[in-house]
Each structure stands twice: as structure tokens, then as C-alpha cells.
Amino acid sequence: MIDDTGRNPGSRTNDRLRRPHWAATLAKNSVALNPAASDLLSSHQQQAKLQQQEVEQGEETNKETAKDRTESASLSRKYRVVLGLGPGRSGTKSVAELLNAQANCRCEHEMIVPRGYRRDNQEVVLQQNKDGQKYASRGTKSKGSWGADKRLEWDPPRLSRGAKERTEEEAAAWRVTRILDQRQEWTSWIESDGWKYNLGHRLDKGKPRKLGAKGWREHNAKLCNGQKIAVSSSNVCSDSVPVVAAVSSVGMAFVHEHVAMDPTVHIIVVMRPMEEVVLSFVEKSIGRNHWQKHESKHEIQFAPDKTWDSAFPNMNDEECEPFWSEVVDAKSRPDKVAALRAYWELYKNTANELEQQYPENVRVFNMDTVLNCSSNQEAMLLWCGFQHPELDIDVRLNRSPKIQLGSIPGFPNKS
């Protein structure tokens, strides 16, 4: 929204991401105040402590026995989580496809996360915030609309039309709740017949429902080149704990809460050079602007997009001005290209800071490096915890068409 001074205040999430230590404290406090989140954190901590104790005991007695106990302890987990992030137009869909190619892994790109209820019974089960606000079922689900199914949002929505914005503590509580919604959806994946199919059952009975991404990459290449594998604790392509993964741009706004809730999460951030991302977005989003609010009748009008406007930050004028190359007059505002450049800069700086803050959880990669080089791709997948990674340097999804730089405002012709 445009404030009383006529200026665009931008997204509050941007300010939070620029203060990583404060953001981490907010996330930890919100996890501690949410019973479901704190229980999940305690279970991860207890499991890590148990595994460490057993490994230490094994060094004194029997290392092989300790290894077996550690593996059995890890099998008690329902799943482990891998997240993929990127500013968009940076290979995120290809990375999602690559993760789907890994044995015993299911990944979704720009995942739909139902609000506060299970798909099967549609019961409202989670408290939305400290005031007890709950989202009831809104009838027929409509993907990408204001219906019951929603993608994650960069900024927390207001509780109702005309309500005040949430405080930072309430916003953090909302993010924790949305992650719990997401984990509930992941649990439904594990319990579904489709996942049993993914573990080696019914390989000859066709594709199960709702597998997406080319049927989980043609069903994980029929589980390691067509071999029918029985479900056991040791032979699901050597990756015994199921892996759930989600790749998106908006996930950057939830990293602190993810790490605070699950210290075992692995998060990969795939980056691409600024001008390539901006140019691709300009072509992809013709007639739309997800990065700025334009409410003046004298400004260029962009069509609203209920699916994607809330998935990106609203960059304010001060954030955009350093990247604005065409100042028309004193009353003019930074354009869409400047907003895209400011968004990319925010994403890159945040990713680098998170990598330093959470070295065990976050790793930044270059798109060309991980998609075109098999050794670097293998290193990324090994870091994610896949013991025997399936490589594919030919995966290219959602590619951008070739565009002449001089045809886009803000991109001069190169001599």
C-alpha cells in the first residue's frame, strides 16, 4: 500500500531479512511458544543426542554395532527435509526436477500449502496466532486463488480486511504455523499410496495420482534403472529415510523459522547473474509487476495477480533508487527493472548472510555450475544427504527465450 506521504513503504519482511540475528531470535522465540513446533524441535534434539551417544559408545566397544544403531535411530524419523531456494528464473524448476530424480525423494516446485487443515477431513487443527484466529474451510479449493489452498506468502496477510498489520512477534508466529501446515502436507505424502509406489510397490501398475514433475522424474527412473526393490530398512537405493523437498522463491522469507524448528534441514540456494534474472523476469511477466505497488492513476497500470503478487516482496522506492538508470523528473518513481534489480540484490545478500549464519543448513550454489557440471552437481546432492545421487546435466525446464537487450527498457544495446 502507498502510505499517507505518497511513498511506498515496501515489505516489512525485507527489513527483517536484513537483520539476521534479530530474525533468528524472533524465530526461536516463536518456535518455543508453539507447542507443536517446540515438540518437533525437541524430538530432533533428542535424536541427535542419541545418535551422538551411540557413535561415541561404538568407538569404545563395537563400531559396527553403533553404526547399525544409528541407522535404526534415523529410520525412526518419518522424513528429512531438503529445501531449494532461488530468486526465480534461476533454475529452480530444474533443481526441483533434479531432486525428484533422487531415490526415495519427492519434491514440489512452488508448493501449495493448505491452511491449517488436512486435505482429507478439512478440520481446522492449528491455532493461527496468539489471539486464537483460525482459518475455517472456505469450501471448494481453488489453486492459486484466495481459496483454501494457498502458496506461501512473502509477507503475512492481515487477519481481516481493514485490520492492522501484525506485530513482528505475530508475524513470526504466523510463519511457524505455515511451516507446520507444510509439514503436515509432507506427512500426508509419506502416508499416501503414491509414496508406497515410490518405495518400490506396484511398479507395473501405472502412475499413481498426483505425482507431478513427470511422475516424480518417471518415478525415480523406475527406482535405480528399473530394478524392483523391496521395502526394507537397508535397500531403498541406500537412502533409507524418505526425503521431502520443496523448491520456491518465497521460501527465503521462512528460512530462520525452518532452521529454528528443524536443525537437520538442508537448504540450497541457486543463484544466477542479476541481469540474466532481471531480463528473464521482464519477458516472463509482461503486463504484471509483482515487485512494486502501483496505485496512482498516473502510473503504468499492471494487472493484479492473486497467485504471484504475494509471493514476492514489495520493493520500496528507496530500495530501488540505486538501481534506477532512467530518472525522468522529480515526481517519477523507479521502474519495474529497478525493482527487480533491488529484489535480486536483497536475495543475494540474504542468501550469503544465511550461509554464514547457518553453515550446516544453508549452502549457496551457482545455477550454471550445478546444472552443467556433473562433479559440482554431485557435490550439491551429497551435501543434501543423498548417499548415491542421480545426476542429470541435461535437465532444462522453463527456459527463457532469447531476448535482445535493447528491446527492454533499462537494458541498452551492447556493442
QUIWOFEN-V56208 format. One record per backbone hydrogen bond with DSSP energy under -1.0 kcal/mol. NH is the residue of the N-H (numbers start at 1). CO is the residue of the C=O. E is the energy in kcal/mol with one decimal. If there is no record, write none. Layout:
nh=NH co=CO e=E
nh=NH co=CO e=E
//
This chain:
nh=3 co=7 e=-2.5
nh=6 co=3 e=-1.8
nh=11 co=314 e=-1.6
nh=16 co=12 e=-1.8
nh=17 co=13 e=-2.5
nh=18 co=14 e=-1.3
nh=19 co=16 e=-1.6
nh=23 co=19 e=-2.5
nh=24 co=20 e=-2.3
nh=25 co=21 e=-1.9
nh=26 co=22 e=-2.4
nh=27 co=23 e=-2.2
nh=28 co=24 e=-2.5
nh=29 co=25 e=-2.4
nh=30 co=26 e=-2.2
nh=31 co=27 e=-2.4
nh=32 co=28 e=-2.2
nh=33 co=29 e=-1.6
nh=38 co=34 e=-2.9
nh=39 co=35 e=-2.2
nh=40 co=36 e=-1.8
nh=41 co=37 e=-2.4
nh=42 co=38 e=-2.4
nh=43 co=39 e=-2.1
nh=44 co=40 e=-1.9
nh=45 co=41 e=-2.3
nh=46 co=42 e=-2.8
nh=47 co=43 e=-2.1
nh=48 co=44 e=-2.4
nh=49 co=45 e=-2.2
nh=50 co=46 e=-2.4
nh=51 co=47 e=-2.6
nh=52 co=48 e=-2.1
nh=53 co=49 e=-2.3
nh=54 co=50 e=-2.3
nh=55 co=51 e=-2.1
nh=56 co=52 e=-2.4
nh=57 co=53 e=-2.6
nh=58 co=54 e=-2.1
nh=59 co=55 e=-1.5
nh=61 co=57 e=-2.0
nh=66 co=62 e=-2.1
nh=67 co=63 e=-2.1
nh=68 co=64 e=-2.1
nh=69 co=65 e=-2.5
nh=70 co=66 e=-2.4
nh=71 co=67 e=-2.3
nh=72 co=68 e=-2.3
nh=73 co=69 e=-2.2
nh=74 co=70 e=-2.2
nh=75 co=71 e=-1.7
nh=77 co=74 e=-1.4
nh=80 co=242 e=-2.2
nh=82 co=244 e=-2.2
nh=83 co=266 e=-3.0
nh=84 co=246 e=-2.5
nh=85 co=268 e=-3.0
nh=95 co=91 e=-2.3
nh=96 co=92 e=-2.3
nh=97 co=93 e=-2.0
nh=98 co=94 e=-2.2
nh=99 co=95 e=-2.5
nh=100 co=96 e=-2.1
nh=102 co=99 e=-1.5
nh=105 co=102 e=-1.2
nh=106 co=243 e=-2.1
nh=108 co=245 e=-1.5
nh=110 co=247 e=-3.2
nh=113 co=150 e=-2.7
nh=115 co=148 e=-1.2
nh=122 co=118 e=-1.8
nh=125 co=116 e=-2.5
nh=128 co=133 e=-1.8
nh=132 co=129 e=-2.1
nh=145 co=142 e=-1.7
nh=154 co=310 e=-3.0
nh=163 co=160 e=-2.1
nh=171 co=167 e=-2.7
nh=172 co=168 e=-2.1
nh=173 co=169 e=-2.0
nh=174 co=170 e=-2.1
nh=175 co=171 e=-2.1
nh=176 co=172 e=-2.1
nh=177 co=173 e=-2.1
nh=178 co=174 e=-2.4
nh=179 co=175 e=-2.0
nh=180 co=176 e=-2.1
nh=181 co=177 e=-2.2
nh=182 co=178 e=-2.2
nh=183 co=179 e=-2.7
nh=184 co=180 e=-2.1
nh=185 co=181 e=-1.8
nh=186 co=182 e=-2.2
nh=187 co=183 e=-2.3
nh=188 co=184 e=-1.6
nh=189 co=185 e=-1.4
nh=190 co=186 e=-1.9
nh=191 co=187 e=-1.9
nh=192 co=189 e=-1.3
nh=196 co=192 e=-1.3
nh=197 co=193 e=-2.1
nh=198 co=194 e=-1.7
nh=199 co=195 e=-1.5
nh=200 co=197 e=-1.6
nh=201 co=196 e=-1.9
nh=205 co=202 e=-1.5
nh=216 co=212 e=-3.1
nh=217 co=213 e=-2.8
nh=218 co=214 e=-4.3
nh=219 co=215 e=-4.5
nh=220 co=216 e=-3.6
nh=221 co=217 e=-2.1
nh=222 co=218 e=-1.7
nh=223 co=219 e=-1.4
nh=224 co=220 e=-1.2
nh=226 co=221 e=-1.4
nh=237 co=235 e=-2.0
nh=239 co=236 e=-2.1
nh=243 co=104 e=-2.5
nh=244 co=80 e=-2.5
nh=245 co=106 e=-2.3
nh=246 co=82 e=-1.3
nh=247 co=108 e=-2.3
nh=248 co=84 e=-2.4
nh=252 co=249 e=-1.5
nh=253 co=250 e=-1.8
nh=254 co=251 e=-1.9
nh=258 co=254 e=-2.3
nh=259 co=255 e=-2.5
nh=260 co=256 e=-2.2
nh=261 co=257 e=-1.8
nh=262 co=258 e=-2.5
nh=265 co=262 e=-1.8
nh=266 co=81 e=-1.8
nh=267 co=361 e=-3.4
nh=268 co=83 e=-2.8
nh=269 co=363 e=-2.5
nh=270 co=85 e=-3.0
nh=271 co=365 e=-2.8
nh=277 co=273 e=-2.0
nh=278 co=274 e=-2.9
nh=279 co=275 e=-2.4
nh=280 co=276 e=-2.0
nh=281 co=277 e=-2.5
nh=282 co=278 e=-2.6
nh=283 co=279 e=-1.8
nh=284 co=280 e=-2.3
nh=285 co=281 e=-2.6
nh=288 co=285 e=-2.4
nh=299 co=296 e=-1.2
nh=303 co=287 e=-2.3
nh=309 co=305 e=-2.5
nh=311 co=308 e=-1.2
nh=315 co=291 e=-2.8
nh=320 co=316 e=-1.6
nh=321 co=317 e=-2.3
nh=323 co=320 e=-2.1
nh=324 co=321 e=-1.6
nh=332 co=329 e=-1.1
nh=339 co=335 e=-1.9
nh=340 co=336 e=-2.4
nh=341 co=337 e=-2.2
nh=342 co=338 e=-2.3
nh=343 co=339 e=-2.4
nh=344 co=340 e=-2.5
nh=345 co=341 e=-2.3
nh=346 co=342 e=-2.3
nh=347 co=343 e=-2.4
nh=348 co=344 e=-2.8
nh=349 co=345 e=-2.5
nh=350 co=346 e=-2.4
nh=351 co=347 e=-2.5
nh=352 co=348 e=-2.3
nh=353 co=349 e=-2.2
nh=354 co=350 e=-2.6
nh=355 co=351 e=-2.1
nh=356 co=352 e=-1.5
nh=357 co=353 e=-2.3
nh=358 co=354 e=-3.1
nh=361 co=358 e=-1.5
nh=362 co=358 e=-2.7
nh=363 co=267 e=-2.2
nh=365 co=269 e=-3.4
nh=367 co=271 e=-3.1
nh=370 co=366 e=-2.1
nh=371 co=367 e=-2.0
nh=372 co=368 e=-1.7
nh=373 co=369 e=-1.3
nh=377 co=373 e=-2.3
nh=378 co=374 e=-2.5
nh=379 co=375 e=-2.0
nh=380 co=376 e=-2.1
nh=381 co=377 e=-2.2
nh=382 co=378 e=-2.6
nh=383 co=379 e=-2.1
nh=384 co=380 e=-1.6
nh=385 co=382 e=-1.3
nh=386 co=381 e=-2.1
nh=407 co=404 e=-1.7
nh=408 co=405 e=-1.7
nh=411 co=408 e=-2.0
//
